[in-house]
Amino acid sequence: MPPPVNAHDHGYGIRTLDFGNADDALEVWIPGLRLRPRTEPYLEALVAFSRLAQTGVGATMHCHNSLNIDRLVDEAGAVMRAACDAGIRLALSCPLLDYDPWAYDGGPQRLRPYLDPADWDDLSGSIPSYAPPSVQISAADAVAAANTSPLIDVQYGPIGPQWCSNALLEAIAEASHATGRRIHMHLLESPRQRQWLDRRFPQGVVRYLDEIGFLSPRLAVAHGVQLRPDELELLAARGVQLVSNPSANLRLRSGVAPVATIPPSGPAFAFGLDGTGFDDDQDLWRELRLAHLLHGGRDLTRTFTAGRVFDAAIHVGAKVVNAPANEDLVLVDYAALVADSLMDDLDEAEVLLTRMTAAHAKALYVGGQEILCDGRLTRVDFEAARAELLQQARADLPRLTAERGRVTKLAAATRAYYASW
């Protein structure tokens, strides 16, 4: 069958729990990303992409994690090289942001009253500064110009409207229109984002994005947990795709996206792991099962069908990563799934959504090349790459140990700030 597409992810070679960032409410969880070990971008991406390929996923949307525009071209080049070595298709979303770091509605200064003066002095030195929109967009364009692989698509990646100025959002809309380059953006993930964006954009953030020409078939938005029916209608009318991330939204207490209520007219939706997954194992098959059950409803007749799930995972996912939907192949050990079946006419899609896991993916072909055979990667020594990545990460433990205290204080201040809303 065509392999499912992981339509929203962050390429975590070392997963967040492994560096001490346990699940929490999204805004409180974000400071824990400061504990990410300093490792080679190539190795981090190679392990992440190889982990996906082992599960039978042949394409992924990688929202790059670096926020340093000066390093973007070099880091993106390393990520693209890792995708080529692993053999998977890659959509690379180049991060763009310039607004309200640390806290919505005012940025770091909003957290100052919730920190001891000494702690504020210690932390304030790490407040980020941002390059002008034109510089950031030029860096993303430079990444695209350096891409030579037909299996890779470079996209603009505004992190989310809450972290982008109006000037940056408008510049991205113009650049996308001029170049035809796609945009991939987080949108309305948490309840706090809904509250803040409603205040910042009285007409509604989705309506504002439409006014500046941001909404088009070149745009995919991730999460969309807080989207309202009228906003879904507008996204559908403009041809925007929505990428749902059920596990991540549950783990970070953002809620459940209104995917089950989306009518056949759209918007078209896909699924992504967002670097987490239900069992923290990057198993997209389990993620599809969760989505199928989560949106099944309570009626006598199921409207959120297996067909809709696989159409989302394969065809819409391919559109999000700007790739063909039927040129790749994953071979599934279907006999193992039905070994005890008494009937020989079971619906294959229902069987897959009930029992399929990464362990049943036995071979994967991407762009005509075999990258998984008999459950083993053919191009990458995954265990050797993983061991080297862990060695690099452990070498950074002294810095992480010192940083952990700062993260704890910043997370506590963040929780206190939003608790006052």
Beta strands, then each sheet from edge to edge (+ up, - down):
strand 1: 5-9
strand 2: 59-63
strand 3: 89-96
strand 4: 152-158
strand 5: 183-187
strand 6: 219-223
strand 7: 241-244
strand 8: 269-271
strand 9: 329-332
strand 10: 361-366
strand 11: 369-373
strand 12: 376-377
sheet 1: 1+ 2+ 3+ 4+
sheet 2: 5+ 6+ 7+ 8+
sheet 3: 9+ 10- 11+ 12-
end
